[in-house]
Amino acid sequence: MKPQRIAVKFFAAPDPAAPVDLHPFIGIFHRFIQQKALPGLLVDVADYAHVPDGPGVILIGHEVDYGIDQAGGQTGLLAVRKRLAATPLADAARDALQRALAAVVAIEAEPEAKLRFATQAFQLDVLDRLAAPNDEAAFGAARQALAPVCDALYGAGSWKAERASADDPRKPLVLRVEAPGAPTASVLLDRIEKSASQPAAASAPAGGRVAPKQSPWDISVEELDRLRKQGADFVLVDVREPHEYQICHLDGKLIPLQSLPQRLSELDKKDHVVVHCRTGGRSAKAVELLRAQGFENAWNVQGGILAWIDRIDPSLTRY
């Protein structure tokens, strides 16, 4: 199962049906953009606070939208993970949960928000009825894919999942996961970040492991592939050594990591810069250096060229 979009919602506590003042979130979300307080590229804020039981206030991002959502009269933090390409559901859910929990922690730390979230349950919507029809077979497949992620979050045997949208097959597939006695959001965030470095073998793409999160500014090889196919305006930088470039390459600009500090003038701080190496470690360091020097739109290719070979173009020489 490889949906194009999924959504994760953690509900407000103690009562998600209680009235919530949404207007402070306009300023909070604008600060999040300025401070780069959440993972990924944050773009803008949309205000739907005037819509009853609506989408509330949304922090729009490139890979994920965060919102204080009031759909169905239930307030909560809704993280919609998009641009998933061919990402398996287990990996997409782990990423969406990690981002949602990071947002929960950040929002709860804002005095103006005056909002807390329950962690003993969350809702996951698979927003792709072609990939996941709303039936028992798809629910069973989704539950099986989510099992390693929920085990990492709550512990094996301490959670259960039910199909929350069984009443109408026209609706998207919705799973509600419950784990009584769950710890705080910060503890869950720590757990899922650690689990990202040890993905389940069943969820790994054919040909190799899923790369662990390597920086706060990771993009997947699927996202890089999409950028290339769309003809997006970006600069691809290869920070490997010349002998590695001769083995295989993606036609990026070769600037070995050790020489990057002396060659920053070859790049424009206004550019969208995407950096890769062999496995993602050196490029993560390069992106950290670039961002420290004012390159605010620099991104690391998670897993490097080996992930590209495993998941996009196996014709390249693996080394």
N, C-alpha and C positions, 0 to 999 in steps of 0.2 A: 504494500500500500504506500503510494507516494503522492500525497495530496499537494495541491498548489498553495493552499492556505490553511492554517489552523488557528484557533483562538483558545487562549487559556484565561479563565476568570476566577479570581479569588474574591470572595464576598466580604462585604463590610461586616464588622462585628461591633456589638453583640447582635444587632438586628439589622439585616440588610434592607428591610422595608422601611426603616426609620428615615425621616427627611434629612437630607444632606445639602449644605450650601455649596454649590459647585463653583461659584465665582472666584474664590481664592485660588482655584487650580489654574486659572488663566495665567496669573502671575507666577505661580510655582512652576508651571511647565515652561514658560518663557525663560525662567532662571535655569531650568534643567538644560535647555538648549545652549544658553550662554556658558554654563559651567561644564557642559558635556558630562552631565551627571549619570547618564545611562549608556549602556553599550550601543554601538552603532551610530550612524549619522542621523541626527535629529534635525527636522526641517522647519516645522511650523506648528501653530496651535489653532485648532478649530473649536468654536464655541457653539454647542447645541444645547446649552443649559435651559433654553426656553422651551424645548420640546419635551412634553410629558412622557415619562418612561422611555426616553430616547437615549442616544449615544453619549449624552453629557458633554464633557470637555475632553478633546482628543489631542494628544501630543503625536503629531505625524512624523514618522521616520522613514528612512529609505528601506529598511528591512523589516521593521516592526512598528505598529502604531500602538500607543499606550493610551488608555482612556479611563476616566471615571464614568463607568457605564451604568445606566439605570434601566436597561431593558427589562421588561416584565415586572417592573416595580422593585427590582432587586439591585441595590447599589453594589458595585464592586470594581476592582481593577481588572480591566480587560486588555490583554496583550494579544494583538493579531499579528501573527508571523506570516509574512508574505514572501514572494520571490523564492519559493522553495525549490523550484525546478524539479530535479529527480531525487530529492532527499527522502530516504525512508522515514516512515512515521515515527519510529523510535527516536531517531536522531533529531527530527524536527520537533518532537514533543520535548525532548531534553533541552533543546535550545530555547524553545518558547517558555518553558517553565523557568529556566535560569534567568531569562530576561524579565519575566513577570515577577519573580521573587526579588530581583534587584530593584524593580520599580516599587514593590511593596515596601521594602526596607527604606528606600529613599523617601517615599511619601510619608511613612510613619515618622521619619525624622524631622519633618517640616511642621513646626508649631502651628502654622496657619491652616494646615490641612484638617486638623482635628478629626482624623479618621484612622481607624485601626482595621485590620483585616484578620479574618479567621483563617487558620492554616490547616485545620483538620479536614478540609474538603476543598476541591476545586472542580471546575467544569471545563471540559475540553470539547470544543466544537470542531469537527472535521469539515471545513467549508469547501468541499469538492465532492459533489454527488456522483461524478463520473468515477472518481477513484474510490469513493466510499459511499455506496448507497445506504440509505437508512433502513437496514434490515439486520436480522440476527447474525447472518454470516459475516457481514462487515464488522458488526460489533465484536464478534468473537475474535476476528483477525486483529482489530484495533486493540482489544484488551490484551491479547498475547504480545503485541508489539510494545505496549506500554509497560508490561510487567517488569522488565529489568529497570526501567526508569523509576517506577513507583517503589520497587524494592530498595533502590538506592536512597530514595527520599525518606521512606517511612519504615523500612525493614520488611523482610519477607514475611508474608502471612499476617501483616498488621493493617492491611488496607483491603478495600473491596471496590469494585466498579460496577455500575449499573447503566443501562441504556436509558437516558433521560428523555429521549425524544421518540419513544416507541409508539406514541399515540397517533403520529401523522407521518407516513412514509415520504411525504413531499418535503418534509423539513430536513436539514442537514443532520448527519449522525452526531449525536451529543452523548458524551460519557460523563458521568458524575463519579468522581473518585472520593472516597471517604476513608479517613484514618483517625479514629478517635485517639485523643491524647497526643496529637502531633506537637512537635516543638515549635519554637518561634520561627519566623520567616528567615531571620539571619542564620539560624542553625540549618534550616533546609537549604538555603542558598549555598552554604559551605559544603553541604553534602553533595549537592548536584554538581557543583564546580569540581569537586574531587572525582566524582563518577565520570565526568567528561573525559578524564585522562585514561579511563579504563572502560571503553565502550564494550557492550556485549557483542560477542562474536556473531550472533545471529543478525545483528543490525548492521554489520560492516558491509560495505559494498563489495561486489566480487572483485577479487584481485588484491585486496589489502585492507588494513585497519582504517577506521575513521580517526582522523587526527584529533588530538585533544585541543582544547582552547589554548592558544599560544600567546595572545595579546588581547587587550580590550578592543582592538580594531581589526579583528579577523573578518575576512570574507571567504566564502567557500570557493572551490574550483568551479562549481556550477555557476556561481555568480560571476566569476571571471569569464567563463564561457559565454554567458548571456551578454555581458558587456561587449565582448568581441563581436558576437554575431549581430548585435544591434548597431555596431559602428560607433559606440560611445566615445566621447572625447576624453581619453585618459592616457597617461604615460605608464607603460609597464617597465619596471626596473628589475633587473636580474642581479642579485648581489652575490652570486657564486664566483668561483675562480675561472679564469679563461679556459683551463683544461676541461672543466666541467661543461662549460658552454659549448665546447667542440663536440662533446658526446651527444648532447641533445639540448634544445632550447625552444623558447616560445617567441623568438624574435624581439625580446625585450632589450632595453638599453643596458649594456653590461657595465655595472659599477661595483666591483668587489667590495664587500663590507668594510674591509680595512682601509680602503681608499675613499669611502663615502664622505667622511668629514672634510676632506680636501677638495671634493668635487661637487659640493652642494650648489655651487654657482651654475652647474649644468642643468639644474632643475629650477622650475618656477614655483614659488610658494602658492601661487593661485591655481596651479594645476591639480587635477585629480590624479594622484599617484598611487599605483598599485605595485607592491613589491613582492617578489618571490625568491626562494632559494631552492635547495634540494628537498628539505622536509619542513620548512617553516620556522626553524629556530633562529637562523641568521636574519631572515627577513623581518621577524618580530623585533629583533634588536634594532634593525635599520629603521623600522617605522617609529619605534620609540625615539630614536635619535632625530628623525625628521620632524616629528611632532614637537619635540623640545626646541627645534630651531624654527618653528612657525609654520610648518607644512600641515595645516589643519585638515587637509583632505587626503591624508596618506593612509593606506590600508595594507594589511598583511594577508597573503594568500595562505590560508590554513592548510598545512600538510605539504606545501610546496609542489615542485614539479612531479614528485613521485605520486602525490594524490591526483594530479592532472593525468598522469599516465594510467593510473588505476581506474579512474572514473570517467575520463573524457576521451583520451587519445592513446590507446595501448600500442599504437604503431611506433611511438617514440622509444628510444633505447633507454631501458631502465639500468641504473648503475648504483 
